[in-house]
């Protein structure tokens, strides 16, 4: 006999230690249900931002798979954490801080939303997640929609839901030691 993952997860929870997935997945799931959209958490590892967790719906999916990485310069989920990162780190990875007005607005709003054109148009809203007690960026959480007809009120509601999810994720990271 050996201990399975469920036993190990229970033991870590009892010891106050959890994996990032165990802490953040409930926040991603709740966000997806509240928004009725695909939700995702992208983790920042000081060099790249990559898809770590997601919750999808059959008719609304996140086009990337777990582990998906893209250079931060071209990434919506990176853009919302960019204002909180050290300029030296950003320069090292080749990201400039040229659009200071946009970055200031993101920091003031606490979230970032964007329409992005591919073969179709995506709408995304995301917010930064911090290791709360240290104020260090952990990543970003948000929703992706294929819908083009969001009303201003719907967009406002989505930004509130996403921001609340980011705060819950930060609280989850603050109260537990990561394994």
N, CA and C atoms as a LAMMPS dump frame, in Angstrom:
ITEM: TIMESTEP
0
ITEM: NUMBER OF ATOMS
537
ITEM: BOX BOUNDS ff ff ff
-5.0000000000000000e+02 5.0000000000000000e+02
-5.0000000000000000e+02 5.0000000000000000e+02
-5.0000000000000000e+02 5.0000000000000000e+02
ITEM: ATOMS id mol type element x y z
1 1 1 N 0.833 -1.181 0
2 1 2 C 0 0 0
3 1 3 C 0.876 1.242 0
4 2 1 N 0.33 2.324 -0.588
5 2 2 C 1.034 3.595 -0.558
6 2 3 C 0.006 4.718 -0.517
7 3 1 N 0.445 5.886 -0.064
8 3 2 C -0.448 7.042 0.028
9 3 3 C -0.66 7.636 -1.359
10 4 1 N -1.91 7.837 -1.705
11 4 2 C -2.241 8.446 -2.984
12 4 3 C -2.244 9.955 -2.881
13 5 1 N -2.499 10.639 -4.007
14 5 2 C -2.486 12.102 -4.054
15 5 3 C -3.546 12.706 -3.149
16 6 1 N -4.726 12.075 -3.047
17 6 2 C -5.772 12.625 -2.182
18 6 3 C -5.326 12.604 -0.718
19 7 1 N -4.682 11.529 -0.309
20 7 2 C -4.164 11.434 1.063
21 7 3 C -3.098 12.499 1.296
22 8 1 N -2.208 12.675 0.323
23 8 2 C -1.142 13.672 0.454
24 8 3 C -1.727 15.087 0.505
25 9 1 N -2.739 15.336 -0.293
26 9 2 C -3.402 16.637 -0.293
27 9 3 C -4.045 16.919 1.065
28 10 1 N -4.713 15.916 1.614
29 10 2 C -5.34 16.055 2.938
30 10 3 C -4.278 16.311 4
31 11 1 N -3.178 15.594 3.934
32 11 2 C -2.094 15.773 4.907
33 11 3 C -1.493 17.173 4.811
34 12 1 N -1.246 17.648 3.58
35 12 2 C -0.699 19 3.406
36 12 3 C -1.66 20.044 3.958
37 13 1 N -2.949 19.856 3.713
38 13 2 C -3.947 20.806 4.216
39 13 3 C -3.93 20.823 5.739
40 14 1 N -3.83 19.644 6.364
41 14 2 C -3.799 19.556 7.823
42 14 3 C -2.55 20.233 8.394
43 15 1 N -1.457 20.184 7.651
44 15 2 C -0.207 20.81 8.089
45 15 3 C -0.122 22.283 7.701
46 16 1 N -1.13 22.759 6.98
47 16 2 C -1.11 24.149 6.529
48 16 3 C -0.223 24.35 5.321
49 17 1 N 0.082 23.273 4.603
50 17 2 C 0.878 23.357 3.385
51 17 3 C 0.029 22.857 2.225
52 18 1 N 0.043 23.58 1.153
53 18 2 C -0.736 23.197 -0.025
54 18 3 C 0.031 23.552 -1.275
55 19 1 N -0.327 22.91 -2.364
56 19 2 C 0.246 23.3 -3.643
57 19 3 C -0.516 24.518 -4.152
58 20 1 N 0.1 25.225 -5.066
59 20 2 C -0.56 26.38 -5.656
60 20 3 C -1.88 25.967 -6.302
61 21 1 N -1.88 24.82 -6.971
62 21 2 C -3.1 24.33 -7.619
63 21 3 C -4.22 24.125 -6.601
64 22 1 N -3.91 23.542 -5.466
65 22 2 C -4.93 23.304 -4.437
66 22 3 C -5.487 24.612 -3.882
67 23 1 N -4.666 25.638 -3.839
68 23 2 C -5.1 26.92 -3.296
69 23 3 C -5.895 27.751 -4.298
70 24 1 N -5.448 27.776 -5.524
71 24 2 C -6.018 28.693 -6.513
72 24 3 C -7.15 28.08 -7.337
73 25 1 N -7.138 26.765 -7.558
74 25 2 C -8.178 26.154 -8.403
75 25 3 C -9.593 26.49 -7.932
76 26 1 N -9.891 26.468 -6.616
77 26 2 C -11.257 26.85 -6.201
78 26 3 C -11.619 28.282 -6.616
79 27 1 N -10.651 29.181 -6.607
80 27 2 C -10.908 30.567 -7.034
81 27 3 C -11.196 30.624 -8.528
82 28 1 N -10.457 29.851 -9.316
83 28 2 C -10.666 29.795 -10.768
84 28 3 C -12.039 29.192 -11.059
85 29 1 N -12.369 28.101 -10.363
86 29 2 C -13.673 27.457 -10.567
87 29 3 C -14.826 28.396 -10.218
88 30 1 N -14.704 29.074 -9.088
89 30 2 C -15.757 30.006 -8.668
90 30 3 C -15.905 31.157 -9.654
91 31 1 N -14.787 31.671 -10.14
92 31 2 C -14.821 32.749 -11.134
93 31 3 C -15.535 32.293 -12.403
94 32 1 N -15.22 31.097 -12.873
95 32 2 C -15.856 30.576 -14.091
96 32 3 C -17.358 30.445 -13.918
97 33 1 N -17.775 29.96 -12.757
98 33 2 C -19.206 29.779 -12.5
99 33 3 C -19.909 31.137 -12.401
100 34 1 N -19.327 32.077 -11.657
101 34 2 C -19.953 33.395 -11.496
102 34 3 C -20.035 34.158 -12.814
103 35 1 N -18.99 34.048 -13.626
104 35 2 C -18.95 34.796 -14.889
105 35 3 C -19.594 34.028 -16.044
106 36 1 N -19.812 32.727 -15.865
107 36 2 C -20.288 31.844 -16.943
108 36 3 C -19.372 31.916 -18.165
109 37 1 N -18.077 32.02 -17.89
110 37 2 C -17.06 32.106 -18.937
111 37 3 C -15.872 31.241 -18.555
112 38 1 N -15.022 30.969 -19.515
113 38 2 C -13.765 30.293 -19.246
114 38 3 C -12.922 31.162 -18.322
115 39 1 N -12.338 30.542 -17.295
116 39 2 C -11.478 31.27 -16.362
117 39 3 C -10.112 30.601 -16.325
118 40 1 N -9.083 31.399 -16.046
119 40 2 C -7.729 30.867 -16.035
120 40 3 C -6.873 31.613 -15.022
121 41 1 N -5.837 30.918 -14.566
122 41 2 C -4.806 31.526 -13.721
123 41 3 C -3.471 31.338 -14.428
124 42 1 N -2.778 32.444 -14.689
125 42 2 C -1.448 32.425 -15.271
126 42 3 C -0.444 32.77 -14.182
127 43 1 N 0.578 31.947 -14.042
128 43 2 C 1.575 32.11 -12.987
129 43 3 C 2.796 32.861 -13.514
130 44 1 N 3.339 33.762 -12.714
131 44 2 C 4.529 34.523 -13.061
132 44 3 C 5.712 33.87 -12.364
133 45 1 N 6.741 33.478 -13.128
134 45 2 C 7.912 32.822 -12.534
135 45 3 C 9.159 33.695 -12.605
136 46 1 N 8.985 34.999 -12.711
137 46 2 C 10.04 35.999 -12.783
138 46 3 C 10.647 36.15 -14.181
139 47 1 N 10.331 35.262 -15.098
140 47 2 C 10.803 35.386 -16.47
141 47 3 C 9.671 35.268 -17.485
142 48 1 N 8.698 34.408 -17.182
143 48 2 C 7.604 34.137 -18.095
144 48 3 C 6.31 34.06 -17.307
145 49 1 N 5.229 34.209 -18.036
146 49 2 C 3.916 33.97 -17.454
147 49 3 C 3.338 32.775 -18.207
148 50 1 N 2.814 31.812 -17.471
149 50 2 C 2.324 30.609 -18.142
150 50 3 C 1.025 30.126 -17.51
151 51 1 N 0.23 29.465 -18.334
152 51 2 C -1.076 28.967 -17.907
153 51 3 C -0.876 27.821 -16.924
154 52 1 N -1.386 28.002 -15.719
155 52 2 C -1.207 26.986 -14.672
156 52 3 C -2.518 26.281 -14.351
157 53 1 N -3.638 27.01 -14.392
158 53 2 C -4.938 26.443 -14.045
159 53 3 C -6.011 27.04 -14.943
160 54 1 N -7.06 26.249 -15.2
161 54 2 C -8.183 26.804 -15.952
162 54 3 C -9.448 26.017 -15.656
163 55 1 N -10.56 26.645 -15.977
164 55 2 C -11.886 26.031 -15.878
165 55 3 C -12.62 26.473 -17.134
166 56 1 N -13.051 25.518 -17.922
167 56 2 C -13.683 25.837 -19.197
168 56 3 C -15.128 25.373 -19.24
169 57 1 N -15.856 25.954 -20.159
170 57 2 C -17.226 25.553 -20.467
171 57 3 C -17.214 24.951 -21.862
172 58 1 N -18.156 24.066 -22.165
173 58 2 C -18.176 23.452 -23.508
174 58 3 C -18.242 24.476 -24.646
175 59 1 N -18.963 25.558 -24.451
176 59 2 C -19.102 26.542 -25.528
177 59 3 C -18.231 27.776 -25.313
178 60 1 N -17.363 27.74 -24.31
179 60 2 C -16.483 28.867 -24.029
180 60 3 C -15.206 28.304 -23.433
181 61 1 N -14.13 28.312 -24.205
182 61 2 C -12.914 27.654 -23.767
183 61 3 C -11.731 28.613 -23.834
184 62 1 N -10.683 28.272 -23.111
185 62 2 C -9.442 29.022 -23.179
186 62 3 C -8.572 28.302 -24.198
187 63 1 N -8.147 28.995 -25.221
188 63 2 C -7.492 28.352 -26.348
189 63 3 C -6.158 27.696 -25.997
190 64 1 N -5.548 28.053 -24.891
191 64 2 C -4.235 27.513 -24.527
192 64 3 C -4.388 26.323 -23.578
193 65 1 N -3.378 25.471 -23.577
194 65 2 C -3.337 24.327 -22.671
195 65 3 C -2.482 24.661 -21.455
196 66 1 N -2.66 23.904 -20.389
197 66 2 C -1.851 24.071 -19.182
198 66 3 C -0.371 24.017 -19.583
199 67 1 N 0.394 24.946 -19.057
200 67 2 C 1.81 25.027 -19.384
201 67 3 C 2.114 25.988 -20.517
202 68 1 N 1.072 26.511 -21.193
203 68 2 C 1.255 27.436 -22.311
204 68 3 C 2.055 28.653 -21.847
205 69 1 N 3.086 28.992 -22.605
206 69 2 C 3.931 30.144 -22.303
207 69 3 C 4.049 31.001 -23.556
208 70 1 N 4.058 32.272 -23.347
209 70 2 C 4.244 33.21 -24.447
210 70 3 C 5.094 34.345 -23.9
211 71 1 N 5.898 34.956 -24.737
212 71 2 C 6.727 36.046 -24.233
213 71 3 C 5.831 37.084 -23.565
214 72 1 N 6.202 37.542 -22.386
215 72 2 C 5.35 38.488 -21.643
216 72 3 C 4.924 39.719 -22.424
217 73 1 N 5.771 40.175 -23.336
218 73 2 C 5.46 41.382 -24.098
219 73 3 C 4.133 41.272 -24.844
220 74 1 N 3.749 40.062 -25.223
221 74 2 C 2.563 39.86 -26.052
222 74 3 C 1.442 39.145 -25.312
223 75 1 N 1.334 39.316 -24.037
224 75 2 C 0.41 38.489 -23.263
225 75 3 C -0.541 39.342 -22.415
226 76 1 N -1.824 39.196 -22.645
227 76 2 C -2.829 39.964 -21.91
228 76 3 C -2.724 39.743 -20.404
229 77 1 N -2.577 38.491 -19.991
230 77 2 C -2.516 38.196 -18.563
231 77 3 C -1.229 38.735 -17.936
232 78 1 N -0.201 38.959 -18.737
233 78 2 C 1.018 39.599 -18.24
234 78 3 C 0.805 41.098 -18.071
235 79 1 N 0.09 41.703 -19.019
236 79 2 C -0.076 43.153 -19.012
237 79 3 C -0.621 43.655 -17.672
238 80 1 N -1.522 42.888 -17.05
239 80 2 C -2.113 43.38 -15.793
240 80 3 C -1.154 43.289 -14.606
241 81 1 N -0.089 42.498 -14.706
242 81 2 C 0.891 42.46 -13.608
243 81 3 C 2.106 43.341 -13.892
244 82 1 N 2.282 43.748 -15.124
245 82 2 C 3.453 44.523 -15.526
246 82 3 C 3.711 45.762 -14.665
247 83 1 N 2.681 46.54 -14.289
248 83 2 C 2.962 47.747 -13.5
249 83 3 C 3.559 47.467 -12.118
250 84 1 N 3.456 46.234 -11.64
251 84 2 C 3.909 45.891 -10.301
252 84 3 C 5.303 45.264 -10.291
253 85 1 N 5.913 45.109 -11.46
254 85 2 C 7.188 44.414 -11.554
255 85 3 C 8.36 45.379 -11.597
256 86 1 N 9.48 44.92 -11.128
257 86 2 C 10.711 45.68 -11.079
258 86 3 C 11.206 46.005 -12.493
259 87 1 N 11.591 47.249 -12.7
260 87 2 C 12.052 47.696 -14.026
261 87 3 C 13.286 46.916 -14.498
262 88 1 N 14.188 46.585 -13.578
263 88 2 C 15.38 45.819 -13.965
264 88 3 C 14.999 44.444 -14.491
265 89 1 N 14.044 43.796 -13.82
266 89 2 C 13.586 42.472 -14.251
267 89 3 C 12.956 42.569 -15.634
268 90 1 N 12.126 43.595 -15.836
269 90 2 C 11.457 43.766 -17.121
270 90 3 C 12.47 44.019 -18.245
271 91 1 N 13.455 44.838 -17.968
272 91 2 C 14.481 45.121 -18.974
273 91 3 C 15.246 43.849 -19.324
274 92 1 N 15.545 43.038 -18.331
275 92 2 C 16.285 41.793 -18.551
276 92 3 C 15.54 40.832 -19.479
277 93 1 N 14.209 40.82 -19.374
278 93 2 C 13.431 39.912 -20.223
279 93 3 C 12.945 40.589 -21.507
280 94 1 N 13.359 41.841 -21.71
281 94 2 C 13.063 42.518 -22.965
282 94 3 C 11.711 43.188 -23.038
283 95 1 N 11.174 43.615 -21.901
284 95 2 C 9.887 44.299 -21.866
285 95 3 C 10.124 45.743 -21.446
286 96 1 N 9.644 46.685 -22.24
287 96 2 C 9.829 48.094 -21.902
288 96 3 C 8.626 48.61 -21.128
289 97 1 N 8.826 49.708 -20.478
290 97 2 C 7.764 50.371 -19.71
291 97 3 C 7.338 51.639 -20.441
292 98 1 N 7.271 51.589 -21.76
293 98 2 C 7.016 52.783 -22.559
294 98 3 C 5.631 53.365 -22.354
295 99 1 N 4.62 52.543 -22.274
296 99 2 C 3.243 53.039 -22.183
297 99 3 C 2.881 53.288 -20.717
298 100 1 N 3.511 54.293 -20.13
299 100 2 C 3.327 54.547 -18.703
300 100 3 C 1.899 54.958 -18.363
301 101 1 N 1.215 55.613 -19.293
302 101 2 C -0.171 56.012 -19.032
303 101 3 C -1.066 54.776 -18.871
304 102 1 N -0.917 53.807 -19.772
305 102 2 C -1.684 52.57 -19.676
306 102 3 C -1.335 51.813 -18.399
307 103 1 N -0.045 51.713 -18.085
308 103 2 C 0.376 50.987 -16.891
309 103 3 C -0.141 51.657 -15.618
310 104 1 N -0.136 52.968 -15.594
311 104 2 C -0.693 53.698 -14.442
312 104 3 C -2.187 53.445 -14.309
313 105 1 N -2.881 53.407 -15.436
314 105 2 C -4.324 53.153 -15.427
315 105 3 C -4.62 51.739 -14.921
316 106 1 N -3.834 50.766 -15.352
317 106 2 C -4.021 49.386 -14.891
318 106 3 C -3.832 49.315 -13.382
319 107 1 N -2.797 49.963 -12.896
320 107 2 C -2.521 49.945 -11.447
321 107 3 C -3.648 50.632 -10.677
322 108 1 N -4.144 51.721 -11.204
323 108 2 C -5.243 52.45 -10.549
324 108 3 C -6.528 51.623 -10.548
325 109 1 N -6.837 50.984 -11.69
326 109 2 C -8.067 50.198 -11.806
327 109 3 C -7.973 48.863 -11.074
328 110 1 N -6.775 48.292 -11.02
329 110 2 C -6.592 46.988 -10.392
330 110 3 C -6.957 45.816 -11.295
331 111 1 N -7.173 46.098 -12.565
332 111 2 C -7.481 45.045 -13.536
333 111 3 C -7.135 45.562 -14.936
334 112 1 N -7.216 44.657 -15.906
335 112 2 C -6.955 45.019 -17.29
336 112 3 C -7.94 44.275 -18.168
337 113 1 N -8.537 44.964 -19.116
338 113 2 C -9.433 44.305 -20.066
339 113 3 C -9.003 44.687 -21.476
340 114 1 N -9.248 43.76 -22.412
341 114 2 C -8.762 43.985 -23.768
342 114 3 C -9.531 43.119 -24.761
343 115 1 N -9.775 43.689 -25.932
344 115 2 C -10.245 42.913 -27.074
345 115 3 C -8.995 42.533 -27.855
346 116 1 N -8.938 41.289 -28.296
347 116 2 C -7.774 40.811 -29.021
348 116 3 C -8.238 40.122 -30.297
349 117 1 N -7.67 40.507 -31.43
350 117 2 C -8.069 39.94 -32.719
351 117 3 C -7.177 38.778 -33.11
352 118 1 N -7.789 37.669 -33.443
353 118 2 C -7.136 36.518 -34.064
354 118 3 C -7.953 36.238 -35.319
355 119 1 N -8.247 34.992 -35.598
356 119 2 C -9.191 34.66 -36.664
357 119 3 C -10.586 35.051 -36.194
358 120 1 N -10.714 35.308 -34.894
359 120 2 C -11.941 35.737 -34.24
360 120 3 C -11.511 36.755 -33.193
361 121 1 N -12.443 37.368 -32.535
362 121 2 C -12.097 38.356 -31.522
363 121 3 C -12.386 37.805 -30.136
364 122 1 N -11.409 37.963 -29.238
365 122 2 C -11.55 37.551 -27.847
366 122 3 C -11.68 38.782 -26.967
367 123 1 N -12.417 38.645 -25.9
368 123 2 C -12.466 39.685 -24.882
369 123 3 C -11.951 39.07 -23.598
370 124 1 N -11.027 39.759 -22.943
371 124 2 C -10.458 39.255 -21.699
372 124 3 C -10.5 40.323 -20.625
373 125 1 N -10.717 39.875 -19.4
374 125 2 C -10.58 40.71 -18.217
375 125 3 C -9.718 39.915 -17.256
376 126 1 N -8.651 40.53 -16.739
377 126 2 C -7.803 39.843 -15.775
378 126 3 C -7.341 40.821 -14.7
379 127 1 N -6.922 40.252 -13.574
380 127 2 C -6.465 41.051 -12.439
381 127 3 C -5.257 40.366 -11.811
382 128 1 N -4.355 41.153 -11.235
383 128 2 C -3.164 40.563 -10.628
384 128 3 C -3.485 39.819 -9.337
385 129 1 N -2.7 38.78 -9.086
386 129 2 C -2.782 38.02 -7.831
387 129 3 C -1.43 38.175 -7.154
388 130 1 N -1.472 38.488 -5.873
389 130 2 C -0.249 38.697 -5.108
390 130 3 C -0.117 37.643 -4.015
391 131 1 N 1.144 37.37 -3.636
392 131 2 C 1.378 36.664 -2.383
393 131 3 C 1.119 37.733 -1.337
394 132 1 N -0.078 37.745 -0.788
395 132 2 C -0.627 38.892 -0.067
396 132 3 C 0.278 39.481 1
397 133 1 N 0.796 38.669 1.891
398 133 2 C 1.554 39.277 2.99
399 133 3 C 2.858 39.907 2.517
400 134 1 N 3.36 39.495 1.368
401 134 2 C 4.618 40.037 0.874
402 134 3 C 4.414 41.059 -0.231
403 135 1 N 3.216 41.126 -0.809
404 135 2 C 2.944 42.06 -1.899
405 135 3 C 3.699 41.738 -3.169
406 136 1 N 4.15 40.501 -3.312
407 136 2 C 4.89 40.065 -4.491
408 136 3 C 3.902 39.469 -5.493
409 137 1 N 4.095 39.766 -6.775
410 137 2 C 3.204 39.26 -7.808
411 137 3 C 3.343 37.748 -7.93
412 138 1 N 2.209 37.057 -7.874
413 138 2 C 2.176 35.606 -8.076
414 138 3 C 1.764 35.279 -9.513
415 139 1 N 0.854 36.077 -10.059
416 139 2 C 0.349 35.834 -11.403
417 139 3 C -0.89 36.658 -11.651
418 140 1 N -1.761 36.167 -12.524
419 140 2 C -3.017 36.868 -12.788
420 140 3 C -4.13 35.86 -13.048
421 141 1 N -5.335 36.292 -12.727
422 141 2 C -6.524 35.461 -12.884
423 141 3 C -7.508 36.244 -13.745
424 142 1 N -8.262 35.542 -14.576
425 142 2 C -9.206 36.266 -15.411
426 142 3 C -10.103 35.371 -16.225
427 143 1 N -10.908 36.014 -17.055
428 143 2 C -11.861 35.314 -17.913
429 143 3 C -11.6 35.673 -19.368
430 144 1 N -11.99 34.743 -20.237
431 144 2 C -11.886 34.947 -21.678
432 144 3 C -13.245 34.668 -22.284
433 145 1 N -13.641 35.517 -23.215
434 145 2 C -14.942 35.38 -23.847
435 145 3 C -14.809 35.535 -25.35
436 146 1 N -15.561 34.74 -26.084
437 146 2 C -15.639 34.908 -27.532
438 146 3 C -16.733 35.896 -27.909
439 147 1 N -17.546 36.265 -26.948
440 147 2 C -18.678 37.162 -27.219
441 147 3 C -18.181 38.568 -27.532
442 148 1 N -18.798 39.186 -28.512
443 148 2 C -18.442 40.553 -28.892
444 148 3 C -19.449 41.581 -28.406
445 149 1 N -20.539 41.109 -27.879
446 149 2 C -21.638 42.028 -27.587
447 149 3 C -21.827 42.301 -26.104
448 150 1 N -20.732 42.385 -25.341
449 150 2 C -20.855 42.72 -23.932
450 150 3 C -21.285 44.183 -23.793
451 151 1 N -22.268 44.408 -22.964
452 151 2 C -22.677 45.775 -22.674
453 151 3 C -21.692 46.376 -21.673
454 152 1 N -21.649 47.69 -21.561
455 152 2 C -20.777 48.304 -20.555
456 152 3 C -21.083 47.787 -19.137
457 153 1 N -22.344 47.549 -18.851
458 153 2 C -22.72 47.035 -17.529
459 153 3 C -22.167 45.623 -17.323
460 154 1 N -22.24 44.772 -18.351
461 154 2 C -21.691 43.414 -18.255
462 154 3 C -20.176 43.446 -18.045
463 155 1 N -19.509 44.346 -18.747
464 155 2 C -18.056 44.48 -18.594
465 155 3 C -17.72 44.942 -17.18
466 156 1 N -18.487 45.884 -16.665
467 156 2 C -18.278 46.362 -15.294
468 156 3 C -18.467 45.221 -14.294
469 157 1 N -19.506 44.426 -14.491
470 157 2 C -19.769 43.283 -13.612
471 157 3 C -18.622 42.274 -13.683
472 158 1 N -18.141 41.987 -14.886
473 158 2 C -17.015 41.062 -15.044
474 158 3 C -15.767 41.565 -14.329
475 159 1 N -15.48 42.853 -14.424
476 159 2 C -14.281 43.379 -13.765
477 159 3 C -14.39 43.25 -12.252
478 160 1 N -15.578 43.441 -11.702
479 160 2 C -15.772 43.282 -10.259
480 160 3 C -15.574 41.827 -9.856
481 161 1 N -16.172 40.91 -10.599
482 161 2 C -16.053 39.479 -10.29
483 161 3 C -14.593 39.027 -10.377
484 162 1 N -13.889 39.457 -11.417
485 162 2 C -12.482 39.087 -11.597
486 162 3 C -11.633 39.671 -10.469
487 163 1 N -11.853 40.93 -10.129
488 163 2 C -11.091 41.566 -9.048
489 163 3 C -11.324 40.862 -7.718
490 164 1 N -12.562 40.474 -7.443
491 164 2 C -12.86 39.741 -6.207
492 164 3 C -12.162 38.381 -6.197
493 165 1 N -12.113 37.716 -7.343
494 165 2 C -11.427 36.423 -7.437
495 165 3 C -9.93 36.58 -7.192
496 166 1 N -9.349 37.651 -7.709
497 166 2 C -7.924 37.913 -7.477
498 166 3 C -7.652 38.132 -5.99
499 167 1 N -8.552 38.84 -5.32
500 167 2 C -8.388 39.067 -3.884
501 167 3 C -8.509 37.761 -3.1
502 168 1 N -9.462 36.907 -3.487
503 168 2 C -9.61 35.604 -2.825
504 168 3 C -8.381 34.737 -3.035
505 169 1 N -7.837 34.759 -4.248
506 169 2 C -6.632 33.978 -4.537
507 169 3 C -5.459 34.481 -3.704
508 170 1 N -5.318 35.799 -3.574
509 170 2 C -4.254 36.368 -2.752
510 170 3 C -4.412 35.958 -1.289
511 171 1 N -5.659 35.956 -0.805
512 171 2 C -5.91 35.528 0.581
513 171 3 C -5.557 34.051 0.757
514 172 1 N -5.878 33.235 -0.224
515 172 2 C -5.534 31.808 -0.147
516 172 3 C -4.012 31.631 -0.094
517 173 1 N -3.289 32.419 -0.858
518 173 2 C -1.831 32.321 -0.864
519 173 3 C -1.232 32.863 0.424
520 174 1 N -1.92 33.816 1.056
521 174 2 C -1.392 34.425 2.275
522 174 3 C -1.505 33.508 3.48
523 175 1 N -2.52 32.683 3.517
524 175 2 C -2.799 31.902 4.713
525 175 3 C -2.164 30.523 4.736
526 176 1 N -1.457 30.166 3.696
527 176 2 C -0.909 28.82 3.604
528 176 3 C 0.499 28.876 3.054
529 177 1 N 1.338 27.993 3.52
530 177 2 C 2.686 27.866 2.974
531 177 3 C 2.63 27.013 1.723
532 178 1 N 3.26 27.491 0.669
533 178 2 C 3.287 26.71 -0.564
534 178 3 C 4.313 25.605 -0.463
535 179 1 N 3.96 24.46 -1.016
536 179 2 C 4.881 23.324 -1.081
537 179 3 C 5.719 23.462 -2.319
